[in-house]
Amino acid sequence: MPTPTAPNTSRRPAQRPSTTLRKALTTLPLVLFAAGAAAQSESGETRLAPINVEGAGVDSAYAPVDGYVAERSATATKTDIPLIESPQAVSVIGREQLEDRDADTLTEAVEYSPGIAVLNRFNNNIIDSIGINIRGFQASDATYRDGTRLFAGLPYDAPIEPYGLERIEVLRGPASVLYGQGQPGGIINLVTKRPTATPLREIGLEMGSDHHKQLKGDVSGPIDEDGHWRYRLTGLMQDAESPINFIEDDRVYIAPALTWAPSARTELTVLADYQKNESDYYWTGFPRAGTAYDSDNGRIPEDRYIGIPGLGGYESEVYSVGYLFEQLIGDRITFRQNARYRHIDYDVVDVFRDYFANPDDPDDPLYPLNEDLTQLSRDARLRFDEGDTLTVDNQLVTELSHGNFDHSVLVGFDYKTLDYEARNSGFRNPTTDIPPLDLYDPDYSQDYALPTTFTRSRTEADQYGLYVQDHVKYGDHWAFTAGARQDWVKEESLGADENDQNNLSWRAGLVYLADNGLAPYASYSESFTPQYGVNEATGASYEPISGEQYEIGLRYRPIGWNASFEIAAFDISRENELVALPSNPTVQDQIGETRSRGVELGAEIDLTRGLSAIASYTWNEVEVVEAGGAQATNGKRVVDRPEHIAKLWLDYEFQRPVLDGLGMGAGVRHRGSAFSNADNTARYPSATLVDAAVRYTFDNVRLQVSARNVFDDVKVYCTGNEPSSFCDYGVGRNVLGSITYRWD
């Protein structure tokens, strides 16, 4: 694994030994010893069946998806079951779909799935999961890699590189019964590319809008003749700018992987990755005058940058190493251990619109704008953060049968630890001096002073979880899933007392499998999120934020079609939310409650005549049930949660010999209007955007041109009124062209 570059010690605190790393280093030798012992005792066994990367027939929950329609998933139950038997809604986005749509970010990868709402505009969107909502709840801490949680407890993280993924699975609804703490909206599980039993070679070049240049490659195959050893190496280099002036979008990504399968009973895959990002935050925050409507000075350019060019912006380094170990014990029991250690550090230099009152005149009604609405007051904040996470998930799975009952019993114990440290200058630091910026005639050469004083914080947290699940098939028509989990969470922050929290979560679901491919289901599931500190309003420690969901649905896998249709209705409530008291905003009472109700329709289709399609519609109503204080927003909708979302992508591969190798796709994304303020008196506009792609494949070469927002339909998203309005532009047209060469 490549070694990350040394951090800038002039801007960071002295480096400390990572307790998380030490814990990680003690775990891997145990697995290697177990695998070696198993290999010695089973040397006479037939080797593990290879995975054909082209895909055929019924797929595996961990292998590439053949086309657009996945057969199986492991995210919903941590076992390899048919999707139609899952008691919760799951979407699977495979490699072929990602390539056909040319999805270069996590947001682009998941945006056509049901229940997903993404931002169509610029504003702090460098971290893609911040701009993703699942069933009305933000997904910023709901991203997993091969079943292990990525979130390090820091306010920012790093963007996901989709080129390193084989498939993306979105489990909608609470998942705490298997994964521990999390949001009730669901999780996004990223399945890493793994070594293949057959040779795979690929190199590609991509160029496009905003001086985008990307070179990528992917090689894999067996190392020895027997296929006991397999490897994979995936890498990418990107040099690009962005639609906003002076903002770069550069990236380096490399991911080696190695599989050792000494027998059909034992397999160990080691996965590593390193990623370096250099970019900036897309802060805007313009007035309505000059954006929503022309001002006397004209229109503020869509590419206007309000920061200080060359100052730094956002730089991050992420590296991780983990393994997936599987051992068959006897004939019925399988032991799995999945582990991942991940380190992230980032430097953030934010220069942005000043959100606070005029320090010289708090009653100034125009601040942060001048009287002509041309000059924007600015502030700056510096953060230097780093974090370590370690997750080890141990699973025992056994298959049991008696009478007409077939059980797949899962017993697991997982351990998660995080250790993060931050230096933060905060807002309105007295050592900061950033001059105002003229939005129509900016002068970027003005003198400025960045903050020089910082607040240091450090947090260590451990979570232990014990869980059990039984997936029962009764005859050919019934599938029942039930599970429970007990979590113990311990957290300690610098300067604060240790905080311990416990939680019991459970889930149950029933599916009926009809002979004609219909599968109605119903389920109940729970979630929890620990909250640390003392409730000053009551004097008691905070309780975990809890969530629960009721869901009913219907899946349809028509006989003789490679297609999947689904409809789901859900009702989610999240309680014990922290709410600032109007009498003292620095005190948070634990009385908040949010409710999300909705209906989702989805379809994935692969037809033999070259037509593939994905379609979805979501109706989602997210409202504040209990806001606390004066309760002025009780019954109001949550800000920026569209009620209606619809998407359609059609892809066609020509079948006639004269057009052999030619394919094209087109998509429509509709995001309905949403409220832009808490009292529901203003709205963000709706947007209907069109995407398209065309490709031509000959010999081993694939040529492709794709465009997002083909008609360059740029909306203006505003909240508030003058002079305190806050407006962002939508994301305009983006065109990419690529050439990919594949060989064996």
N, C-alpha and C positions, 0 to 999 in steps of 0.2 A: 504494500500500500504506500503511495507517495506520502512523504512527510510534509505537512503544511508549513508554510513559511512562518518564521518567527514573528510574534506580535510586536507591535511598536511599543517598547517598554517605556518610552518617554511619555506615552499617553495612557498607560495601563498601570495598575498596581502590580507589585512584584508577583511573579507566578508562584503558585502554591501546588504542592503535590495533590493530585485528585484522589480523594477517598473512593470515588465512584470507579475510577480507573483501576485502583488496586483491587477492588471487589471483582471487577470484570476479569482481571488477569488470573484470579484464583478459580474461575469457573471453567474455562476452556480445557485445562488439563484433565479434569474429571471426565469430561465427555470423550476426549481422545483416548483415555485409558479404557473407558467402557467400550468404545468402538473397537479398539485394538483387541481387547479380550474376546469380544463377540466374533471378530474376524478370524481369530485363531481357532475358535471352537466350531466355526461353521465354514471352514475353507472348502469343504466338499459341496456346498450348496451352489445351485445355479445363480448366476449374477442377476441383479435387479433388471427388470424389463426396461429397455430404453424408451425414452420419450421421443416420438417423431415430431419435429418442430412444425411440420406441415399440417399436422392435425388430421384426424380421421375418426369418424364414428363418434362414440361417446367420449367427451373430453374429461380430463382430470381437473379438479378444482385448483391445481397449482400449475397447470400447463397452459400453453397458448390456446386462445379461443379460436375455433375454426369458423371464420366468418363473423357475423354480427350477433349470432344467437348462441349464448352460453348454455351448456347443459347442467353444469354443477358449480357449486360455490362452497368455500369453507368459512367464509367470514361470519355467516349468521349462526353457525353452530360449532365452529372449530373442528368440524369433521367433514369429510368429503361426501356430501349428500346431493341428490338432485335438487335443483332450484325449486322445482314444483312442490317439494316436501317442506320447504322453509315456512315457518309460521310468521315471518315478517317479510316486508318488501325489500328486495335486493336488486340492484342494477349492476351489470358487469359490462365494462368497456374493454374490449380486447385490442390487441396490437393492430389488427387490420383496420378497425374503425378509426383508431388514432391516426394511422397513416393516411387513410382516405380523406379525413378532414384536416390533416396537417396540424394537429393540435400540439402546440409548442409550450403550453403552460398547463398547470393543473386545472385552472379555471376553464380553459378551452376544452380540456378533456372531459369534464363532467357536466358541462352546461346543457347538453341535450337530454340529460336524464330526468326522470320525473322527480318532483319534490325539491329540485335544486333551483335556487335563485342566485344569480351572480350580478355584480355591479357592471354596468355598461359605461362607466365614467372613470375619469382620472380623479384620484384623491387617495393618497396613501395606499396604493394598490400594489406595491412591490412584493408584499407577502401574499401570495395568491389565495391562501385559505381564509384570510381576513375578509375577502370579498365574496365568500361562498356561504350561503345559508341553506341548511337542510331542514325542511319542514318548519321554517321560521326561526331557527336557532343557528347562530354563527358557528362555523366549523374551524375556527382558528386553533382550537386545542383538540380537534377530533380527527387528526391525521395519524394513521398507523402505517408501519412498514413491515410487511410479512407478519402482521398480527401483534407487533410491538409498538407501543406509543412513542411518537417522536417528540411530543411537546416537552420542553425543558423548563417550563415555569417562567420564562422570560417574556417581556411584553412584545418582543419581535422575534422572528426566527429567520429562516432562509427559504427562498422559493424552491419548489420541487422541480426536478428535471424529469419530464415524462419519457425521454428517450431511454432511460434505464429501467423502464417498467414493461412487464409482459402483459399485465392486465390491471385494471382498477376496479375495485368493488365498493359500492356504496350501500351500506346497510342503513335503512331508514327507520328511525325510532330508537328508543333507549337500548343500550348494549352493555350496561353495567354488570349484568349477571355473568358475563364471560370476560369482560375487559376492565372491570373496575370503574373508577371515577370517569365521568364524561358528561357531555351535554345530552339532553333528551332527544334532540333532533336526529342523531345518528352518527355514524363514523364513516370515514373514507379509508379503505385499506389498500395500500399500494403493494402489488405483488412484483417482486424484483425479477428481472431476467435471470435465468439459471442456466448452468451448463447443459448442453444438449448432447444426445448420443450420436447424432449425425452432424457432419460438418456444416457450419454456417459461416459465411463470409460476407461482409457488407461494408461499403464505404460510400459516403454521400456528401454532397456540397449543396448548401442552401444560401440563396441571396434574395434580397427583397427590399421593401420599404425601409426608410430611415437607416440606410447604409448597413442593413442587416447582412452579416456574413457568418456562416456556421459550417464547420467541418466536423463530421462525425463518422464513427466506425464501430463495428460490432463483429467480433470473431468468436467462434465457439466450436467445440467438437471433442472427440475422445483423444486421450493422450496415449493410451496403450491399446494393443490389439484387442484385448478382452473387454475394453470399455469400463474397467474398474475405476479409472481416473478420467475425469472430464473437466474441461476448463471453459471459461468465458471471460472476455475482456471487452468492455463497452466504454467508449470515450467520446467526448464532445468538446469543441472549442468554439466560442462565440465572441465575435467582435461586432457590436451594434450600437446604434444610437437609439433614441426614442422619439415619439411625436412631440415631446417637450424639448425646447432648446436646452443645450448644455448638459443633458442627462444621457449618460451612457447606459448600456445594458450588456455588460461583458460577463462571460462565464467560462469556467473550466470545470469539466466533470470527467471523472474516471472511476470505473467500477470493475475490479477484478473479482472473479468467483471461481471456486474449485470444489468439485464433488468427488468424494471417495465412496464407492459402492462395492465393497469387497464381496458381498453376497446379496441374495434376494431379500435377506432379513435385516440388513444393516445399510444405512446411508447417512453420510455426513456431508453437508454443503456449507462451505465457508463463504460469506459474502462481505465485501468491503466496498467502501466508496469514499471519494474525496471530492469536494465541490468548493470552488472559490467564486464569489460574486462581487462585482463592482458596479454600483448603480447609484440611484438617488431616489428620494421619495417625490411623488408627483403632487406636491402641495400646490394648491391654487387658491381657492377662496376669494373669488372676484366679486365685485358688486353686481347687482342686476343691471345697472346702467353700463352699457358696453358689452353685455353678454346676452341677457334675456331680451333686451331691446337696445338699439343704437343710442348712444349718448351724443352730446354736442361734440365730443372728441372722436366719435366714430365707434369702432368695435375693437375690443381687446382681442389680440390675436390668440388663436387656439393654442399656439405653441409657446405662449409667454411663460417665461421662467421667473419665479419670484425669489429664488435663492441667490447665492453668490457663486458664480462659475469657478470651478476648479477647487472648491473648498474641501471636497471629500465625499459628502453625501452618505452613502451606505456601502460598507465593505464587510463581507462575512467570509468565514471559512468554516466548513463543516466536514468532519470525517467520522466514519463509523465502521465498526467491524462486528460481525455477528455470525451465528451459525444456526443451521436447521438440522437437528439430529433425530433420526428415527430408528428404532430397534424393535423387531418383532420378538416377543418373548413367548415361547411355546407356540401354540397354534391360534390362540384367541386374543392375546394381549399385545398391544402396541404401546411402546413408550416413546414419547416425543419430548424433546427439549429445544425450545427456540430461545435464543438469547441475542441481545444487541447492546453494544456500548456505543454511545454517540456523544461527540463533543462539538459544541458550536461556540464561536466567539465572533462578535461583530462590533464595529465602530459606526456610530450614527452621528452625523453632523446635520442637524435640522435647522434650516432657516425658513420661516413660515410666517403667515399672517398672524399678527398679535390678536389673540382671542379675548384678552382681558380688558378691563376698563382703563381709561387714560390715567396714567400714574400722576399726571400733573393736575388733572381735572376729572375726577371720577364721574361727574355728571355730564360730561361732554357727550351729546347725543350722536355725534358723527363718528367718533372713534371706532375703528382704526383708519378711517378715511378722512381726507381733507374736504373742504366745502364743495369743491368741484368734482369730488369722487374720482380723482385721478391718481392720488398718491396713497399707497398702502403702508401702514405702519407694520413693522416686522419684529420678530423676536427670534432667538436662537436657543437651541438646546443640544447638549452633547451627552451621549451615552456610550460607555465602554463596558460591554457585558460579556460574560462567558458562562457556559453551563455544561454540565455533564449529566447524562442519564444512563442508567443500566436497567435493563429488563430481562428477567429470566422466567420463562413460562414452562412449567413441567406438566405433562399430560399423560394420563393412562387411559387408553381406549380399549374396550373389550366388546366383542360381539357375542350375544347370548340369544338362545332361542328356546321357547317352550310352548308347545301347542301351536296356536296361530300367531303367537307374539314373537317378534324379532326385535331385540334391544341393541342399541348402540350406546353404551354407557361411557360417559366421559367424567373422569375425576381429575381435577387440576389444582395446582398450587403455583401462584406466581408471585414474584417479588419485583418491585420497582423502586428505584432510588433516584433522586435528583439532587444536584448540588450546584447552585448557581450564585454568581457574584456579580454585582453591578456597581458602576460609578455613574452617577447621574447629576448633571448640573441643575436640572429642574427648569421650570418656566420662570420668567421674570427674574432671572439671576441678577443681582445688583452689579456684577462685573461685566454684564453684557451690554453692548452698544451697537445695534444694527440700525443704520439709517433707513428712512422710508424709501420706497421705490415708486417711481412714476410708471404706472401701468401702460401708458401710451408711448413714452419716450424714456425707457429705462437707462439709468447710468450705473453700470456694474463696476465702475472704478472707484466708488466712494470708499473712504476709510471705514473700518469696522473693528469691533473688539468682541471676541468670543468669550464665553464664561471661563473663569479660571478656578472657581471653587466648586466642589462636588460633594454629594452625599453618597456614602458607601453603604451597601446593603449586601447581606448574604443569607441564603436560606438553604437548609438541608431538609429533605423530606423522604420518608420511607413508607411504602405501602405493601402490605402483605394481603394476599387474597386466596381464599380456599373456596373452590366451586365444584359443583356436581351437576351433571345433566344426563337425562335419559331421553333418547330419541327412539320411540317405539313405533314399529309397523305392526298393525293388526290385519292379517290377511293381505289382500291386494288393494284395499280401499281406504284404510285409515292410517294416519301418521300423527302421533302425539309427541310433543316436545315439552319437557318441564325441566327447570333448573333453578338453583339457588346459589348464592354466593355471600360469604362473609368477608368484609374488608376491615383491616386495621391500618390506620394512617397516623403517622407521627411526623410532626413538623417543628422545626426550630429555626427561628430567625435571629439575626444579630440584634442583641439588646432586648430580646423578648423571651418570655417563658416558653417552655416546650408545650406544644398543643397536640393532644391525642383525640382522634375521632374514629368511631366505628360505624359500620353500616351493614345492614342485611338487605340484599336485593334478590328479587326472584322474577321468574318469567314462566308463562305457560302458553301453549298454542296447540290448536287442533286443525288438521287438514283432512279433507275428504277427497280421495282420488277416484274420480269417475272414469268409466271405461272410454268415454268419448273425449277425454283430454281435459275436461273441466276439473278445477280443484279449488273449491271454496275453502276459506280458512278464517280463523278468529284467534286473537292472541292478546295477552296482557304482558307488559314489561315495565321495568323500573330503571331509573338512573339516579346517580348522586354525584355531587361535586363538593369536596371538602372546603370549608371556609375557616380561615385562621384568624385568631384575635379574640378580643372580648367585646361584647355588645355593651357599649357605654350607656345605652338607654335602659338596660335591665341589669347590668352587672354580671350576666352569665356569659359563658363561652358561646360562640356562634355554633349553630347546628349546621350539618351539611345541607346544601341546596338539593332538594329532592325533586325527581320527576317521575311521572307515570304516564303510560300510554295504553289506550284501548284501540285495537285495530281489527277491522274485518276486511276481507278482500276476496277476489276471485281471479285465479289464473286460468289460462286456456292454452294448451299445447295441442293444436289440431293434428289429428292423425294424418300422416302423409305429407305434412308441411314441416319445413324447418322454420318455425315461427313461434313466438311467444307473445301473448297478450295478457294484460293485467289491469285490474282496477282495485284500488285500496281506499278505504275511508279510515281516518284516524282522529283521535282526540287526545291531545297531550296537555298536561298541566305541569308547571314548574313552580314549586313553592319554596318558601324561606329565602327569597331573594333579598339582597341588601338594598335598602332605600334610605337616602339621606333625609334627615329630619328638617322640615322647613324652618323650625326655630333655631336649629344649629346644624348647618350643612356639613360640618366636619364629623358629625355623629351619624352612624348608619344603624338603623334598626332593621331587624330581620322579619319583615312583614310582607314583603312583595310577593306577588303571584302573577304569572303569565299563562295564558291559555292559547294553544294553537290547534285549530281544527281544519280539516281539509279532505279533499278527494283528489286522487291521482289516477291518471290513465296512462298506460305505457304500452308500446309495441316494439318488438324487434323482429325483422323478417329477412330471411335469405331464401330467394327463389332460384330454381334451377336455370332460369332463363337470364341470369345475370343481374337481376334486380335485388337490391338490398335496401332496407329502410329502417329508420328508428323514428319514433314519434312519441310525444308525451304532452299531456295537459295536466295542469295543477291548479286547483282552487284551494287557496289557503287564507284563513282568517286568523290573524295573530293579534290578540287584544290584551290589554292590561286589566287584570281582575282586581288587584289590590296594589295601589301605588303608595299608600301611606300618606301621612301629613294631611293636607286639606282634601286629598282624594280627588283633585280636579281632573285627573286623567283616568280615573276608574271607568272602565268600559270603552276607552279609546283604543284605536289600533296602534300597534307598535310602529315606530318610525321606519320607513324604508323597507316595508314588507309588502310586495305586490300581491294583490288578491288573485290575479289571473296570470298564468304563465303557459305559453304553448310553444312547441318546437317540432319541427319536421325536417328530417334529412333523408334524401333519396339518392341512391348511388346506382349507376347502371354501367355494366360491362358489356360492350357490344359483342354479339355472338356470330355475326356473319364474317366469313373469312376475309373479305375486303377491308373490314374494320377491326380485324383481330388485334387485340392489345390496347384498344382505345377504351377509356372509361371516363365517366364524368359524374360529378355529384353536385347537388344544390341543396341548400338548407334555408329555413326561415326560423328566426327566433323572435318571439313576441314576449315582451315583459310589460305587464300592465302597469297602470298608474299606482303610485303608493303615496301615503301621507309623508310629508317632509318635516313635520313638527309634532311635538307631543300632544298638543291640544287639537290636532286634526283640522286645522283651518287652512292649510296649504298642501299642495300636492307636487310630487315629481311627475313629469310627463311619462306617458307610455312610449314604448319604442318597438318598432318592428324592423329587424335587420335581416339582410340577405347575405348568405355565404355561398361560395361556389368553388369548385375545383375541377380540373381536367388533367388527365394523365395518359401517357402512352408508354406501353411496355414492349420492348423488342429484345430478343436474345436475353441477356442478363441485365439490361439497362431499363430503368424506370425514370421517365421525365414527368414532372408534375408542376402545375401552376395552380395556386390557390389564392383566394381572396376572401377576407372577412369584411363585412359591412360593404358590400360591393358598390352600393349607391352612395357611399360616404354620407350617410344620414347622421348628422351630429346634433344631438339634443343638448339643451342647457338645463342643468339640474340645480334648482335654487331652493334654499330654505331661509325663512325669515324675510323681513322687509327692510327697505332702505332706512337708515344707513347701515344696519347690522346684518344685511343679507349675506349669504354665503353661496356662491355659485361655482359649479364645475361644468366643464365640457364633457360630452360623451366621447367615446373612442372612435376615431374616424377609420377610413378604409386602410387596410393593410394587405399588401400583395407579396407573396413569396413564390419563388421558383426554385426547383431542386432537381438534381440529377443523382440517382443512386445506382450503384453497380453491385450486383450480387453474384457470387460464384461459390462453388463447392470446394 
